[in-house]
Amino acid sequence: MAATKPPATKAFANPTGDAPSDWDEARLQGALTHLQVMQAQLRQLRDTVPSLLRPIQREPSSPETLYAEFRSAATNVVGNMRDFQGKMKDQKTKEILGKAKDSREQTSDGPIESWLVSQHADWLDQTVVRSANNVKVEEEAQGEEQADQKPEETIAQTVQKFMAAHTDLTVKLDEAKRHINVVLPAPAKLNFNVTWDPPQSPQAKPTFKVQPRGNSRMHTTMGQFLLKRPRADDLQWTLEMIASYFDVRTRRCNKCEKLMNYANEFSVMREGQTIKNEDGTKTTTWKAFHPGCS
């Protein structure tokens, strides 16, 4: 009697020629680091057009200065594109992407279907609120505030309270022009403008717009985050968030624990977490993240 043939097993596809065991933990960690570098480079390419437009958006001191700034921006853009193209053509990148493709196809539940970022419910404007031990989620914190609401403070009262708590900052309020200027001393050396439009009804709260003064990439990235920050109608929260930037040039990211990411960006994103103390008072702490680490 002929021996029965054992059932065929599906071979692990491996375009690189490596045995599956070659992809140990150390190699997988290295692959993730490699992809993280590529992600940072790709995010940097989003600044291609804005970086070229920046020199012509501000008033140049002379035509020579405009030419020099535009030439420098163009050189940086070309360098960034070459770096990313080099990474995409790199043999290591091809091996990693090939491994990822095979892994998706070899899962026990069937192939993993790729999806577009726009399929995420909050792909355009994700809130930066997390929950942690002994920390209320943002919605819960707001619910508690509404349950124990105090008389509404005026803008002047909120600014005065902020100035008393942060005597090292320079704060100027001009209610007639609906403008607040906040200056953070060294090592931050940052200048913020806070403006607001009159509310459409007596019951409505104004929305406070924050703009850091400066033309550097850090100022641009910071301004983009502040434009979409949560609780934009809360002046006290807004001012405290501004004050949290006092150590932006020296503070490490709470996620990757690095001072700067692969795109040479500081941790300009902020996440406030409110802790309720035993005596009933509340304390707000601020976490810092790089763009892409939040």
N, C-alpha and C positions, 0 to 999 in steps of 0.2 A: 504494500500500500504506500502510495507516494505521500511524502510528508506535506502537511498543509503549509501553504505559504503565509507567513505572518502578514497582518494588515499593513498596508503601506502608510507610512507616516509622511506628513507634509514637511518637506525640507525647509529650513530657515533660509530665506533669500538673503544673500549677502554679496552685494556687488563689489565690495572691497576685497573679497577673498579671505577675510579674517574669520576665524572660528568664532561662534557666538560667545564663547568663554573669554575671548580677548576683550570684550566690552565689559570690563569689570567696573567697580564703583569709581576708582580713580579716573579711568578714562571717560566715564560718563560725566563726572564732575568737571573734567577738563572741557568736554564738549559743551556743557551748559555755560561755562565761563566764556568760551569762544562765541557762542550765540549771543550772550549778553553784550559782548563788545560790539557785535554786529548790530544788535538792536539799538545801542546807543549811537552808533554811526548813522543808522537809518533815521533815527529821530533828529539827528543833527541836520540831515539833508532837508528837513521841513523848513529850516531857516534859510534855505538857499536864496529864494526871491526876496524875502524881507531884508536879508543882509545886504543885498545889492541895492535895494531901494533906500536904505538908511542914510547913506552919505548925501543923497540928493534931496532928502526930506528935510534936512536941517540947513540953516543958513551958513554957507561956507565963508570963511574969512577971506579967501581968495580963490581964483580958478585953479591955482596950483595945488592948494589944499584939497579941493574937491577931487581933482584928478588923482592925487596920492591916496586919498581915502577910498575912492572907488576902485583903484587898481589893487589896493591891499585886500579889499573885500572880494574882488574877483579871483585873486590868487588863492585866498583861503577856500573859496567855493570849489575851485578846480581841484585843490588838494584834497578836500573832503570827499569829492566824488571819486577821485582816483583811489583813495584809500578804501572806500566801500566796494568799488569795482574789483580791486585787488583781492579783497576778502571773499567776494562772491566766486571768483575764479580759482581761489586757493583749493588745493587738493584736499586739505583737511575739511574745508567746508562741504565739499562734494561728498566726502565720506560720512560726515555727520548727517547731512540732509538725506543721504541714501539710507542710513540706519534708521532715521526717523520715519521715512516712508515705509520701510519694511516692517517696522514695529507696529505701525498703524494697520497694516494689512494682516499681521499675524496674531492679532488678539483673538481670544477664545470667543468673544461676543461678535466677531465679524469685523470688517474694516471700519476704522474710525473715519467718519466723514469730516472733511474740512469745513470750516464755517467762516463767514465774513465777520469782521469786527462790527459792522453795522447791524448784525443780527442780535447783538447784545442789547438788552432793553435800555440800558443807560449809556450807550456807546459814546454819545456826544458830550454829555456833561455828568460824569459820575460824581456823586458827593464823596467827600473825603471824611466820612464819619465811621468809626469802628467802635466795637464794644470790647471791654476788657474787664477783668475782675475788679469789683467794687467801683466800676465806672458806669454811669448811666448812658445809654445810647442817646443820640441827639434828640430823637423824638420824645423819649421819656423825660429828658431834662426840660424840654420845652413845655411838656405837659405839667410837670411839677411847678414851673414858673407861672403858668397860667392859673394853677390851683391856688398858689400863694402869691398873687400879684400885688405889688406895691404901687403906690401912686407913681404915675409916669414922670420921669425926670425930664427936665428941659435939656436942650443941647448944652447950654452953658453950665448947668449943674453937672452933667456927665463929664464935660471937659475939665471942670475944676477938680472933680474927684480923681480923674486920671492924672492930672498934674500933681496932685498931692501925693499920689502913690508912686510917681516916677519923677522925682525931683531932678534927676540927671538929664532929662530930656527937655528940649526947647519946644514949647507948644504955643501956637498963636491962633486965636479964634477971631474970625470976622463974620459975625452972624448976618450982617447986612449983605455981604457978598456970598454968603453960604459957603464958607471956606475955612478949613482948618489946616494948619501947617505943622507937621511934626518932624523934628530933626533929631536923629540918633547920633550921639557922639562917637568918637573912635572907640573900638576898632571898626565899628560898622560904617560910620560916616555916610549915613543914608538920610535922604530928605523925601518926605511923603506929603502929597497934597490930598486932602479929603474934601470932596464937594458933594452937594446934594441939590436936587430940585425940590421945589415946594410940593407937598403932598396934594393930591387931587381933591381930597376931602378932609374935613377936620378929624375924622376917625382914622384915616390912613397914616401909616408911618412913612417917612422919607427913606429912600434907598441911597446909601452912602457909597460913593465911588472913590476908589483909592488908586492913586497913580504915583509910583516912585519917580522922582526926578533924576534923569540920567539917560544916556544913550547906549550904555554897555549892554552886552548880551544878558548879564545878570539882571539888570533893570527890566529888560524886555520880558524875560521869563517870569520874573516876579510879578510884573504887571499883569501878565496873562492869567496867572493863578489868582491874584487878588480880584480880578474882574469876575471870576466864577466862584468866589469863596461862598460858603454857606453863611446864613444869617446876615445878609447884607443890609438889613434894616435895623440891626442892633449896633448902635454907635459904641457902646462900651466894649462889646466883643471885638469890634473892628479896631478900636484903638489899642486894645490889649494884644491883638494879633500883630499890629505894627510894632509894638514894643518888643515882641518876641524875636524880632530880627536883630537885636543888639549884638548877637554873637554869630551872625550868618556867615562870616568869613572864617570862623574858627570851629564851628559846630559840625559834628559828624552826623551822618544820616542814621536815623533810628533803625533802618532796615538793613542796609549793607555795611554800616559802621565805618564808612569811608568819608573823608573830608570832601572829595570831589569824585564825580562819577567819570565814566570813560569819555564823556563829552566835555570834560573839564568844567562842569557846572556845580555850583554850591547847592546846599540843601535849602532851596528857596520855598518849598511847599511846607505849609504848616497845618497841623491837625490839633485842635483843642479838645481836651477831655476834662469834663467836670466831675470832680470827686466830692461826694457829700460826706462831710466830717461828722464825727459822733455828736458834736455840739450843735448840729443843724446848719452850720455854715458851709459854704461851698468854696472849693479851691479849683482853679483852672490851671492845668499844666499843658505845655505845648510840645508836641513832637515835630521833628524836622525830617523832611524827605527830599531826595533828589527827584527831579522829573523822571518818571518811569519807575520809581521805587515805591510810590505811594500805593 
